[in-house]
Amino acid sequence: MIAGREFLALAQIWSRGHTEAEWRCAISRAYYASFHECRRLLNHLGFAVPRADLAHAYLWRRLENSGVESLASIGKDLSWLRSERNLADYDIHKTVVRSTAVRAVAASASMIDSLDRLGETDCRQATEAMKTYESDVLRETTWRNRPR
């Protein structure tokens, strides 16, 4: 089994590369490093994160509405990084530059660092805020009170 953050090491190497293909791969792996770490957190907090394409917006929307400043910032960065990942993976007719790869890797590293520093009080506050967001705004409940 692999931890999501392990993708970041490859992203760092590729962001220092000399080809657009390396930069595109760096952006993609940087995104997935953060994506998997965010998914791990929400699963740990007891939320049933959907699989496949539904998981992407699920994560950043809840993080942005977590009531915890560092998590809200991660949610915004995750959304931005997904947009960059989509461009890198799907829009090959558009140019991707090295500086975007470097920025994506730095953002991912920062997100993972913030997740590592998250305290128990922040986790409790975020869980309650995200549960409220689900029931009051989204009208769906994915919190199961069973961390995975």
C-alpha positions in Angstrom: 0.0 0.0 0.0 1.1 3.5 -0.7 0.4 6.8 1.0 -0.8 9.7 -1.2 2.0 11.9 -0.1 4.5 9.5 -1.7 3.5 11.0 -5.1 4.9 14.3 -4.0 8.5 13.0 -4.3 8.0 12.2 -8.0 6.3 15.5 -8.5 9.3 17.3 -7.0 11.7 15.5 -9.3 9.6 16.1 -12.4 9.1 19.8 -11.6 12.9 20.2 -11.9 12.8 18.5 -15.3 13.4 20.1 -18.7 10.4 19.0 -20.7 6.8 20.0 -20.7 5.9 16.3 -20.3 7.8 16.2 -16.9 6.1 19.4 -15.8 2.6 18.1 -16.7 3.4 14.9 -14.7 4.6 16.9 -11.8 1.3 18.9 -11.7 -0.7 15.7 -11.9 1.2 13.9 -9.2 1.2 17.0 -6.9 -2.6 17.1 -7.2 -3.0 13.4 -6.4 -0.6 13.7 -3.4 -2.9 16.3 -1.9 -6.1 14.7 -3.0 -5.3 11.4 -1.4 -4.1 13.0 1.9 -7.3 15.1 2.0 -9.4 12.0 1.4 -7.6 10.2 4.1 -8.4 13.0 6.5 -12.1 13.1 5.7 -12.3 9.3 6.0 -10.5 9.5 9.3 -13.1 12.1 10.5 -15.9 9.6 9.6 -17.1 10.9 6.2 -17.8 8.5 3.4 -15.9 10.0 0.6 -17.4 8.9 -2.8 -15.3 7.2 -5.3 -14.3 8.3 -8.8 -15.0 11.7 -10.2 -17.4 12.7 -7.4 -14.6 12.7 -4.9 -12.9 15.7 -6.2 -15.4 18.4 -5.6 -16.7 16.5 -2.5 -13.3 17.1 -0.8 -12.6 20.8 -1.7 -16.2 21.9 -0.9 -16.2 20.3 2.5 -12.7 21.6 3.3 -13.7 25.1 2.2 -16.7 24.9 4.5 -14.9 23.3 7.5 -14.8 26.4 9.7 -11.1 25.9 10.2 -9.0 28.5 8.3 -6.1 26.2 7.4 -8.6 23.6 6.0 -10.5 26.2 4.1 -7.2 27.3 2.5 -6.4 23.7 1.6 -9.9 23.4 0.0 -9.2 26.5 -2.2 -5.7 25.3 -3.1 -7.0 21.8 -3.9 -9.6 23.2 -6.2 -7.0 25.4 -8.0 -4.6 22.4 -8.2 -7.3 20.2 -9.7 -7.9 22.8 -12.4 -4.2 22.8 -13.2 -4.2 19.0 -13.2 -7.0 18.9 -15.6 -5.2 21.3 -17.9 -2.0 19.3 -17.6 -3.7 15.9 -18.2 -6.3 16.8 -20.8 -5.5 20.1 -22.6 -2.3 19.1 -24.5 -2.9 21.8 -27.0 -2.2 24.4 -24.3 1.3 25.1 -23.1 2.3 24.2 -19.5 5.4 26.0 -18.1 7.8 24.9 -15.5 6.8 27.7 -13.1 3.3 26.2 -12.9 4.7 22.8 -12.0 6.9 24.4 -9.3 4.0 26.3 -7.9 1.8 23.1 -7.9 4.4 21.1 -6.1 4.9 23.9 -3.5 1.1 24.1 -3.0 0.8 20.4 -2.5 3.7 20.3 0.0 2.2 23.1 1.9 -1.2 21.4 2.0 0.2 18.2 3.3 2.3 20.1 5.9 -0.9 21.9 7.1 -2.7 18.5 7.3 0.1 17.1 9.4 -0.1 20.0 11.8 -3.9 19.8 12.3 -4.8 19.4 15.9 -7.6 17.4 17.6 -9.6 20.5 18.4 -9.4 21.6 14.7 -10.5 18.1 13.7 -13.6 18.2 16.0 -14.5 21.8 14.9 -14.1 20.8 11.2 -16.2 17.7 11.6 -19.1 19.6 13.2 -18.9 22.4 10.6 -18.8 20.0 7.7 -21.7 18.0 9.1 -23.7 21.2 9.3 -22.7 22.2 5.8 -23.9 18.8 4.5 -27.3 19.0 6.2 -28.1 22.7 5.8 -26.5 23.4 2.4 -26.0 20.2 0.5 -29.0 18.3 2.0 -27.0 15.1 2.0 -25.3 13.3 4.9 -22.1 11.4 4.3 -20.8 11.5 7.9 -21.0 8.0 9.4 -19.4 8.4 12.8 -17.2 5.5 11.8 -13.7 6.6 10.9 -12.2 4.5 8.2 
